[in-house]
Amino acid sequence: MTTLIDTERQSLIDLSNEARRRAYVPYSHYQVGAALRTKSGRIFTGCNIENAAYPQTMCAERVAIFKAVSEGEMEFDVLAVVTPNGGTPCGGCRQVLAEFGLETVVLVADGDGRLVLETTVGELLPGAFTPASLPRP
């Protein structure tokens, strides 16, 4: 597991909180921001984006992940997520994170930027279905 120093944690939380302010949430009013650091050191942020057709809504975590992948980054180090009340990533986001490694550190903070949980994807999604779960042809 990645070892983080306090300033790294807070920097990622602050970036997540900044991204959260750009969330498009006219229905739930539940702003979420994420900051994903890749193993190469690049950081990608995301915010949740709602849609009147609710299933088309996209979570902040997946926005950050998809931005990273679209830029050629697929090895993740740490993901920080900020919600108003310190809520954890949804099941869909946990599954998408599991695709890229169970050892990714996940920091969860509240809207005041206070860390409420530090864990890993594997701890958030025990028994994860990963690429290794699929049979090889």
N, C-alpha and C positions, 0 to 999 in steps of 0.2 A: 504494500500500500504506500502511496505517495506520502511523504512527510512534508507538511506545510508549516511555515512560520506564520505567526499572527498577522504580520503585515500583508502576506500573500492572501490569506483568508479574507481579511477586511477589504483589500483591493478588489477581489473578485465579487464580494458581496456588494460593494459600492457600485461596481459596473452593472451588476444585476439590478440594483435599485434604480439606477439611472435608466436602464432599458425599460424597466417596469413603468416608468412615467410616460413612455411612448405607446403603451398598450392601447389597443383599440377594443374597448369592452363596453359597448353601449347597452348590452343586455344584462350581463352578470355584475358589472361594475367591480369585478375581481381582477385587479391588475397583477400580472405575474411578469417577472423579468428573470433572465438567465444569462450567465456568462460561462462559456465553455473554454477551458484552456487545453490545447492539444499538447502532445508530448514534445512537439517541436517548439512549443512556447507561444504559439499564436493564440489569440483570444477572439472568440466569436460571441456576439451577444444576440439575444432574441427577446421578443415580448409576445404575449398572447394576442391573437388577432381573431376576433369573433366575426360571425356572419349570421345574417338573418335565417339562413338555412343552417341550423345549429350543427349538423354533422360536419360541415365544412370549416368549422373553427379549428385553429391551429394553436397548440400550446407553445409557450415560450421556449421550453426545453428543446422541442423538436425543431423550432425555427433555428435555434443556435446550432443544433446538430446538423441540420440540412445545409446551413450556410457553410459549415466546416467541410462537410463531405463535398459540396459543390466546388470548393476551392482545393480539393485533393487531400484533405486531412481526414484520416480515419483512425488515428490512434489518440485516444483522449486520456488526459491526466486527471482533471478535476472539473466538476460542474457545480456552480453556485446557483441557487434558485432563491428568489425573494418573492414572498407573497404577503398580503396584509397581515395574516395571522400565523405565518410559519408553516403553512401546509406543504406536504411532501408531493413529489411528482406523481401524476396519475399512473395507472397501470400501463396505458399505451406508451407513455414516455419511458417508463421503466423497461418495457420490452424493446423499444428502439435503442435505448442505452445499452441493453444487454447484447445487442447485435455487435457492438464494438468493444466489449470487454466488461467483465464483471468486477474488475478491480478498480474501475474509475471511482474516485472519491466524489461524494455528493455532499455539498454544504447546503443546508436549508436555513434561511434567515427570515425574520419578520420584517414588516414594513419600516421599522425603526433601525434596520441594519444589524440587529442582534442575532448572532448565531444560535439556533435552537437545536440543531442536530448536525452531526458529522458522521457519515456512514459510507458505505460503498454500494454500488449498483447490486452486487451479489447479496448484500444484506437486505436491500430493499426488495429484491425479487428472488427469494429462495426457490430453488428448483427451476430456474430459468430455462426456457427453450432457446438455445443458441445455435449458431451455425454447426457446432459440433454435434448437435442433436439429430441432424439430418444424415441419412445414409449416403455414403460415397458411391458414385456410379462405377 
